[in-house]
Amino acid sequence: MKKLFVVLLLLVVGCSVAGKDVNAFEGHVTEVKVGGLEVECSSAVENGEVDDETEEGWPCLVLVPHDTPIHTNDGENLKMETFREQAREEKLLKIRVQLSESTEITEDPESRKVTAKEITVLE
């Protein structure tokens, strides 16, 4: 019985320490790239706890397939070209990225390469 308790305790502690999968995050577009965007995703890396005292941010490379729906916060649909132009012209455009699949986003650069399922322009 004592061994079972220890195993259950280790399982609970291990699960609570493990990272959490993210299916969406908000951030500012920092760069428009061919086939995607670089978006500041520190809130996803830090599990929602962004330290405003440090200037270090975590960029995510967001791949944007040509058929990704893009709309405003009010529900107005945007064309891909219009959105990309707005992201280039407007410094630090804030967006919400819905991911194609839930994933753990960490400090590891490979974990920060994600694919957008939907994009919402928040500003």
ROTIFI-783137 format. One record per atom (N, C-alpha, C): atom name; residue number from 1; y, z, x; residue in one letter. Coordinates in steps of 0.05 Angstrom, whole numbers. Each point is the difference from the previous one (the first is absolute). Example, Ala and Ser with C-alpha at 12.3 -4.5 7.8 and 13.67 -1.06 7.14 Angstrom:
2
   name   resi    north       up     east   resn
      N      1     -114      156      264      a
     CA      1       24        0      -18      a
      C      1       24        0       18      a
      N      2       21      -14       -7      s
     CA      2       24        1       16      s
      C      2       22       14      -15      s
end
This chain:
123
   name   resi    north       up     east   resn
      N      1      -24        0       17      m
     CA      1       24        0      -17      m
      C      1       25        0       18      m
      N      2       -1       15       21      k
     CA      2       23        1       18      k
      C      2        5      -27       13      k
      N      3      -21      -14        7      k
     CA      3        3      -27       12      k
      C      3       13      -19      -19      k
      N      4       -8        1      -26      l
     CA      4       11      -17      -20      l
      C      4       30        5       -3      l
      N      5        8       26        0      f
     CA      5       28        7       -2      f
      C      5       16      -11       24      f
      N      6      -11        2       24      v
     CA      6       13      -11       24      v
      C      6        3      -30       -2      v
      N      7      -20      -14       -9      v
     CA      7        1      -29       -3      v
      C      7       21       -8      -21      v
      N      8        1       14      -22      l
     CA      8       20       -6      -21      l
      C      8       28        6       10      l
      N      9        3       21       15      l
     CA      9       26        7       11      l
      C      9        9      -21       20      l
      N     10      -17      -10       17      l
     CA     10        7      -21       19      l
      C     10        7      -26      -15      l
      N     11      -14       -6      -21      l
     CA     11        5      -24      -15      l
      C     11       28        2      -13      l
      N     12        6       22      -12      v
     CA     12       26        4      -13      v
      C     12       23       -2       20      v
      N     13       -3       14       23      v
     CA     13       21       -1       20      v
      C     13        2      -28       12      v
      N     14      -21      -13        5      g
     CA     14        0      -28       11      g
      C     14       14      -19      -19      g
      N     15       -5        2      -25      c
     CA     15       13      -18      -20      c
      C     15       30        6       -3      c
      N     16        7       25        3      s
     CA     16       29        7       -3      s
      C     16       16       -9       24      s
      N     17      -13       -1       23      v
     CA     17       14       -9       25      v
      C     17        1      -30        2      v
      N     18      -19      -14      -11      a
     CA     18       -1      -29        1      a
      C     18       24      -12      -13      a
      N     19        8      -24        9      g
     CA     19       23      -14      -11      g
      C     19       -5       -9      -29      g
      N     20       22       -7      -13      k
     CA     20       -2       -8      -28      k
      C     20        5      -30       -2      k
      N     21      -16      -12      -17      d
     CA     21        4      -29       -5      d
      C     21       26       -4      -16      d
      N     22       13      -22        6      v
     CA     22       26       -7      -13      v
      C     22       -5      -26      -14      v
      N     23       10       -2      -25      n
     CA     23       -1      -26      -14      n
      C     23       27      -12       -4      n
      N     24       22       15        8      a
     CA     24       27      -11       -2      a
      C     24       18       18       17      a
      N     25       22      -11        9      f
     CA     25       20       15       15      f
      C     25       27      -13       -4      f
      N     26       21       15        5      e
     CA     26       28      -10        0      e
      C     26       11        1       28      e
      N     27       17      -20        6      g
     CA     27       13       -1       26      g
      C     27       20      -22        1      g
      N     28       14       -1       22      h
     CA     28       21      -20        5      h
      C     28      -12      -23       16      h
      N     29        7      -24       -8      v
     CA     29       -8      -24       16      v
      C     29       17        0       25      v
      N     30      -14        0       23      t
     CA     30       14        0       26      t
      C     30        0      -27       13      t
      N     31      -19      -17       -9      e
     CA     31       -1      -27       12      e
      C     31      -16      -19      -18      e
      N     32        9      -24       -3      v
     CA     32      -15      -21      -15      v
      C     32      -15      -17       21      v
      N     33      -26       -2       -4      k
     CA     33      -17      -15       19      k
      C     33      -14      -23      -15      k
      N     34      -11      -18       15      v
     CA     34      -15      -22      -13      v
      C     34      -25       12      -13      v
      N     35       -2       -4      -26      g
     CA     35      -24       10      -14      g
      C     35        1       29       -8      g
      N     36       22       14        6      g
     CA     36        1       28       -6      g
      C     36       27       13        6      g
      N     37       -1       27        0      l
     CA     37       24       16        4      l
      C     37       -7       24       17      l
      N     38       20       10       14      e
     CA     38       -3       26       13      e
      C     38       15       19      -17      e
      N     39      -15       21       -9      v
     CA     39       12       20      -18      v
      C     39       -4       27       12      v
      N     40       21       16       -1      e
     CA     40       -1       28       10      e
      C     40      -18       16      -19      e
      N     41      -22       11       10      c
     CA     41      -20       13      -17      c
      C     41       -6       28        9      c
      N     42       20       14       11      s
     CA     42       -4       28       10      s
      C     42      -10       18      -22      s
      N     43        8       -3      -24      s
     CA     43       -9       17      -22      s
      C     43      -30       -2       -4      s
      N     44      -11      -24        4      a
     CA     44      -29       -3       -3      a
      C     44      -15       11       24      a
      N     45       11       -4       24      v
     CA     45      -12       11       25      v
      C     45        0       30       -1      v
      N     46       22       12       -8      e
     CA     46        3       29        0      e
      C     46       -8       13      -26      e
      N     47      -15      -15      -17      n
     CA     47      -10       11      -25      n
      C     47       23       10      -18      n
      N     48       22      -15       -1      g
     CA     48       22        8      -17      g
      C     48       20       19       12      g
      N     49       -6       10       24      e
     CA     49       18       20       13      e
      C     49       15      -13       23      e
      N     50       22      -12       -6      v
     CA     50       16      -13       21      v
      C     50       19       20       12      v
      N     51        0        1       27      d
     CA     51       17       18       15      d
      C     51       27      -15        5      d
      N     52       21        8      -14      d
     CA     52       26      -13        3      d
      C     52       13        6       26      d
      N     53      -10       20       15      e
     CA     53       13        8       25      e
      C     53       -8      -18       23      e
      N     54      -21      -15       -3      t
     CA     54       -8      -18       22      t
      C     54        7      -29       -8      t
      N     55        6      -16       20      e
     CA     55        8      -27       -6      e
      C     55      -25      -19        1      e
      N     56      -23       11        8      e
     CA     56      -24      -16        2      e
      C     56      -10       -8      -27      e
      N     57       -4      -25       -4      g
     CA     57      -11      -10      -25      g
      C     57      -25      -15        5      g
      N     58      -16       -4      -20      w
     CA     58      -25      -14        2      w
      C     58        2      -26      -16      w
      N     59        0      -23       14      p
     CA     59        0      -26      -14      p
      C     59      -27       -8       -9      p
      N     60       -2      -12      -24      c
     CA     60      -24      -12       -9      c
      C     60        4      -30       -2      c
      N     61      -20      -15        9      l
     CA     61        1      -29       -3      l
      C     61      -13       -6      -27      l
      N     62       16      -10      -19      v
     CA     62      -10       -5      -27      v
      C     62       -3      -30       -3      v
      N     63      -25       -8       -2      l
     CA     63       -6      -28       -5      l
      C     63        5       -6      -29      l
      N     64       14      -23       -5      v
     CA     64        8       -7      -27      v
      C     64      -11      -27       -7      v
      N     65      -23       -1      -14      p
     CA     65      -10      -26       -8      p
      C     65       20      -15      -18      p
      N     66       -1      -27        0      h
     CA     66       20      -16      -14      h
      C     66        0        6      -30      h
      N     67      -22       10      -11      d
     CA     67       -2        5      -29      d
      C     67        6       29       -8      d
      N     68       11       15       19      t
     CA     68        6       29       -6      t
      C     68       23        2      -20      t
      N     69       -4       14      -22      p
     CA     69       22        4      -19      p
      C     69       22       17       12      p
      N     70       24       -9       -3      i
     CA     70       23       15        9      i
      C     70       20        3      -23      i
      N     71        9       24       -5      h
     CA     71       19        4      -22      h
      C     71       19       22        7      h
      N     72       21        2      -16      t
     CA     72       20       22        4      t
      C     72      -10       24      -15      t
      N     73       15       22        4      n
     CA     73       -6       25      -14      n
      C     73        3       -3      -30      n
      N     74       16      -20       -9      d
     CA     74        4       -5      -28      d
      C     74      -20      -19      -12      d
      N     75      -19       -9       17      g
     CA     75      -21      -18      -10      g
      C     75        5      -29        2      g
      N     76       24       -8       11      e
     CA     76        6      -28        4      e
      C     76      -16      -12       23      e
      N     77      -14      -22       -5      n
     CA     77      -16      -13       20      n
      C     77       17      -14       20      n
      N     78       -8        1       26      l
     CA     78       15      -13       21      l
      C     78      -19      -21       13      l
      N     79       12      -22        9      k
     CA     79      -15      -20       15      k
      C     79       -2       11       28      k
      N     80      -22       -8       14      m
     CA     80       -5        9       27      m
      C     80       24       -7       19      m
      N     81       11      -25       -3      e
     CA     81       22       -9       17      e
      C     81       24       18       -4      e
      N     82        6        6      -26      t
     CA     82       23       17       -7      t
      C     82       -3       28       13      t
      N     83      -24       11       -3      f
     CA     83       -5       26       11      f
      C     83        3        1       30      f
      N     84      -12      -20       14      r
     CA     84        1        0       29      r
      C     84       29       -3       10      r
      N     85       15      -17      -14      e
     CA     85       28       -4        7      e
      C     85       16       26       -4      e
      N     86       -5       14      -22      q
     CA     86       13       26       -6      q
      C     86       -8       20       22      q
      N     87      -25        1        8      a
     CA     87       -9       19       20      a
      C     87       12       -6       27      a
      N     88        5      -26        6      r
     CA     88       13       -7       25      r
      C     88       29        8        1      r
      N     89       14       -5      -23      e
     CA     89       29        4       -1      e
      C     89        8       29       -4      e
      N     90      -16       15      -16      e
     CA     90        7       27       -7      e
      C     90      -13       19       19      e
      N     91       16       14       15      k
     CA     91      -10       18       21      k
      C     91      -15       24      -14      k
      N     92      -25        4        8      l
     CA     92      -16       22      -10      l
      C     92       -4        0      -30      l
      N     93       -9      -23      -10      l
     CA     93       -6       -3      -29      l
      C     93      -24       18       -6      l
      N     94        3       17      -21      k
     CA     94      -21       19       -7      k
      C     94      -19      -12      -20      k
      N     95      -26        2        6      i
     CA     95      -21      -12      -17      i
      C     95      -23       20       -4      i
      N     96      -15       -6      -21      r
     CA     96      -25       15       -4      r
      C     96      -23      -21        3      r
      N     97      -19        7       17      v
     CA     97      -22      -19        5      v
      C     97      -26       12      -12      v
      N     98      -11      -15      -19      q
     CA     98      -26        7      -12      q
      C     98      -20      -15       17      q
      N     99      -19       15       11      l
     CA     99      -20      -12       19      l
      C     99      -23      -13      -15      l
      N    100      -12      -20       12      s
     CA    100      -23      -14      -12      s
      C    100      -24       18       -1      s
      N    101       -2       20       18      e
     CA    101      -21       20       -2      e
      C    101       10       26       13      e
      N    102      -11       23      -10      s
     CA    102        8       25       11      s
      C    102       -9        2       29      s
      N    103       17       11       16      t
     CA    103       -6        2       29      t
      C    103       13       25       11      t
      N    104      -11       10       22      e
     CA    104       13       22       14      e
      C    104       19      -12       20      e
      N    105       26        8       -2      i
     CA    105       20      -10       19      i
      C    105        7       23       19      i
      N    106       -5       -6       25      t
     CA    106        4       21       21      t
      C    106       18      -10       22      t
      N    107        1       15       22      e
     CA    107       16       -8       23      e
      C    107      -13      -23       15      e
      N    108      -25       -5       -5      d
     CA    108      -15      -22       12      d
      C    108       12      -27      -10      d
      N    109        9      -17       18      p
     CA    109       12      -26       -8      p
      C    109      -18      -17      -18      p
      N    110      -26        1        5      e
     CA    110      -19      -16      -16      e
      C    110        0        9      -29      e
      N    111        3       26       -5      s
     CA    111        0       10      -27      s
      C    111       26       -7      -15      s
      N    112       20       -8       15      r
     CA    112       26       -7      -12      r
      C    112        4      -30       -5      r
      N    113      -22      -14        1      k
     CA    113        0      -29       -8      k
      C    113      -13       -1      -28      k
      N    114       16       -5      -20      v
     CA    114       -9        1      -28      v
      C    114        8      -26      -15      v
      N    115      -13       -4      -22      t
     CA    115        6      -23      -17      t
      C    115       12        9      -26      t
      N    116       22      -13       -8      a
     CA    116       13        7      -25      a
      C    116      -14      -13      -24      a
      N    117       -2       15      -21      k
     CA    117      -10      -11      -26      k
      C    117       23       -6      -18      k
      N    118       22       16        3      e
     CA    118       24       -3      -16      e
      C    118       23       14       15      e
      N    119       24      -11       -3      i
     CA    119       23       11       12      i
      C    119       22        4      -21      i
      N    120       13       24        1      t
     CA    120       22        6      -18      t
      C    120       25        5       17      t
      N    121       21      -15       -5      v
     CA    121       26        5       13      v
      C    121       13       23      -14      v
      N    122        6       22       14      l
     CA    122       10       24      -12      l
      C    122       31        2        0      l
      N    123       13      -16       16      e
     CA    123       30        1        1      e
      C    123       12      -24      -14      e
end
